[in-house]
Amino acid sequence: MAKEKPTIINISFKKNTLDDTMLLDWLQRKFEVYGKSNYIKQVLRKEMLKEINKED
């Protein structure tokens, strides 16, 4: 059976804005600890569950 390819979502940060620079620096520190994909999935899953629970 063929393995399904993952969906890749590209995100860009503009290094010329303070907001994007701060966010990218913060994310890179989190990625070092948790791993890039794992951290993003963890944050998105948490937000998804908050949204689902708010709709009930």
URBELZI-V383892 format. One line per field, one symbol per residue. psi: psi as a letter, one per 30 degrees, with the letter a starting at -180 (. if undefined). Layout:
BEGIN
psi = ???
END
This chain:
BEGIN
psi = kkkkklkkjkkkkjfgkeeeeeeeeeeeeeeeefkeeeeeeeeeeeeeeeeeeef.
END
